[in-house]
């Protein structure tokens, strides 16, 4: 698997996220047919994996988490699955 940074191809999404949320950064990646949106704010980090054709696979979730974050296995990460997407949400220790 390979993550490709496609942030520059999504300027409107990035602009809207930065303008309407507390995010400090927004990165968009392609993982084949799965789109990955990684946002970071002072108190939390969120990753959304979206695939319009099928459910997101566990190995994709694990791969993205390992590549993009330094979250350890002990860290409380809230996983919110949907039909064709998964959101991972991590509250930073300092914010608790």
N, C-alpha and C positions, 0 to 999 in steps of 0.2 A: 504494500500500500504506500501511496505517496500523497502528501499534502501539498497542494499548489496554492500559493498566495494569489488570490484574485480580487483583492480589496479594491484595486483601481478600477475594476469593471463594475463596481457597485457604489458609485459616488452618492447617489440619492439615499440609499439605505444607510450608509455611514453618516451622512449629513443629518438625517432624521434621528438616528440613534444618539448622536452627540448633542443635538439640539434639544431633544425631548426626554432624555434620561440623565442620570448622574454619571454616565460612563466617561472615563478618561480616554479610552481607546476602543476602537472597533476594528477587528480584522475579519476578513472573509476568505475562506479556503475552499478549494474543490478537493474532494476525495472521491474521484470517479464521478458517479451519479449523485453522490451525497454532498450537499453544501453544508459547510461548517461556519457558524458565526460565533466568534469569540469576543466577548466584551468584558472590560475590566473597569471597576469603579473603586473608590477609596475603601468601601466596606465589603465589596463582594466581587466575584467573578462568575460569569455565566457562559456556558457553551450550548449552542443549539445545533443539533445535527438534523438535517432535513433531506428527505428523499421522496420525491413526488411519485415514484413508481412502486415502492415497496417499503416494508418496515425497515428501520435502521437495525443493523445487526450488532450484537454484543461486542464482537471483535473490532468493529469500527469505533464503538464508544471507548473501548480500552485503548486502542491505538491513538485516538485523538487526545484522550486524557494524558497518556504518557508523553506524547510529543509536545503538547502545548502548555502543560502545567507542571508544577512541582508538587502537586497535591500527593501526599503519601496515602497509603492504604488506610491509615488510622483516621484520616481527615473525614469529617462528616460532610458528605456531598449529597445533596438532595437530588434524586433522579426522578424526573417527571416525564414518563413516556406518554406519547400520543399515538395517533393512528400511523402517521408517516414521519414522525419527528420524535426527538428525545431532547429534553433540556436538562442540563447539569448545572446546579447552582451551589456555589461554595461561599459561605460567609467567612470573611477573614477573621482571624483570632482577635485582632485588636478591636474589631467592631462588636464583638460579643459582650 
